[in-house]
Amino acid sequence: MESLTIGRMARASGLSVSALRFYDGAGVLVPAHVDGRSGYRHYAPEQVRAARLVAALRRVRMPLAGVREVLARRADPLAVQELLDEHLRRLERGLADARRELSSVRSLIEEEPVPTTFTVRGGELADALGAVRFAVGAIPCCPCWPACCWTSRPTR
């Protein structure tokens, strides 16, 4: 079977042309042949499976180093299983960390004081303060208490 151009490889693998170029540059999925004059990349048909594997691993956020290692060890199912299990544990730890952090965020939001504003007319405020003045006794900043303005205000 003939080689695949980068466009055909993109369609066959589900990776974009730019992703294939990136993975070539990163040494993850190197084309079978690169034309020396044009720079066109050509892939072998058997590389489609590897490209699909790269796409799947990247969808689950496996780092490039891990993808390289899976590709290098894919002939050893036990080694690949171990790599996948370790990646899953790393993702689970990350999810647990994210849950803890979001819980902290929720707590911070719940602790934020909700701004409250009251509008009280002067007479109503004087009546309210007059009703509770016995609880505070003398007001140090008001030497004329209780015969001061709080008791002599006209009610409205």
C-alpha positions, -999 to +999 in steps of 0.1 A: +000+000+000+012+035-007+022+061+018-003+087+032+002+124+028-002+144+059-037+154+049-048+118+044-031+108+076-050+136+094-083+123+081-075+087+089-062+094+124-084+121+137-054+144+143-052+177+126-024+185+102-009+210+127-010+183+154+008+159+131+035+185+125+038+192+162+041+155+171+067+151+144+087+180+158+083+166+193+095+131+182+063+115+191+050+105+157+077+109+131+066+104+094+080+074+076+095+097+050+100+134+046+107+146+010+141+164+012+132+190-014+096+198-006+095+189+031+063+170+025+056+144+052+045+109+042+033+083+067+032+045+064-003+030+066+007+011+098+013+045+115-025+052+115-030+030+145-001+048+164-016+082+154-050+071+168-033+060+199-016+093+203-049+111+198-066+090+224-038+094+250-038+132+245-076+133+250-070+119+284-043+145+290-013+121+290+019+142+288+041+138+257+067+119+276+041+094+286+028+091+251+063+085+238+068+058+264+035+041+256+043+041+219+078+027+226+065-001+248+032-009+230+045-044+222+046-051+260+009-051+272+019-053+309+042-023+306+016-003+288-010-013+314+013-001+341+018+033+323-019+037+318-027+028+355-001+053+367-015+081+345-050+073+358-038+075+394-022+109+385-055+121+371-074+109+401-050+127+425-054+159+403-092+155+406-090+151+443-068+182+446-093+201+424-122+190+446-104+202+478-095+235+462-131+241+450-143+232+485-120+260+498-133+284+472-169+276+482-161+282+519-144+315+511-174+326+491-199+315+518-178+334+544-179+367+525-202+391+542-232+401+522-234+438+521-266+450+538-279+485+538-308+498+559-325+532+555-340+545+587-355+579+592-340+599+620-371+597+642-373+559+639-336+556+647-341+579+678-370+557+690-350+525+685-320+539+703-342+551+731-358+517+735-324+500+740-306+528+759-310+510+792-288+482+779-258+504+773-259+526+804-241+559+801-225+568+767-189+580+774-190+604+745-223+619+755-220+635+790-256+647+790-271+612+788-299+605+794-312+640+791-295+644+757-308+644+722-319+608+722-347+614+747-356+648+736-361+641+698-395+646+686-410+614+671-423+615+636 
